[in-house]
Amino acid sequence: MLFRTRHQEKRNRSAATEQGKRHGFEAYLTIGAVH
């Protein structure tokens, strides 16, 4: 149970990181297009 929870936590964190990277990249492109 504990292992599963920790594994899920890790997966969620990595997913959030991926989402953050993608969002940051999109923001970068948008800013680049604006300027």
C-alpha positions in Angstrom: 0.0 0.0 0.0 2.7 2.5 1.0 4.8 1.5 -2.0 1.9 2.0 -4.3 1.1 5.4 -2.9 4.7 6.5 -3.2 4.9 5.2 -6.8 1.7 7.1 -7.6 3.1 10.2 -6.0 6.2 9.9 -8.1 4.2 9.4 -11.3 2.0 12.4 -10.5 5.1 14.5 -9.9 6.7 13.5 -13.2 3.5 14.1 -15.0 3.2 17.6 -13.4 6.8 18.3 -14.4 6.1 17.3 -18.0 2.9 19.5 -18.1 4.9 22.4 -16.6 7.6 22.0 -19.3 5.1 22.0 -22.0 3.3 25.0 -20.6 6.5 26.9 -20.3 7.5 26.0 -23.8 4.1 27.3 -25.1 4.5 30.5 -23.1 8.0 30.9 -24.6 6.7 30.5 -28.1 3.8 32.9 -27.4 6.2 35.5 -26.0 8.5 35.0 -28.9 5.7 35.5 -31.4 4.5 38.7 -29.6 7.9 40.4 -29.5 
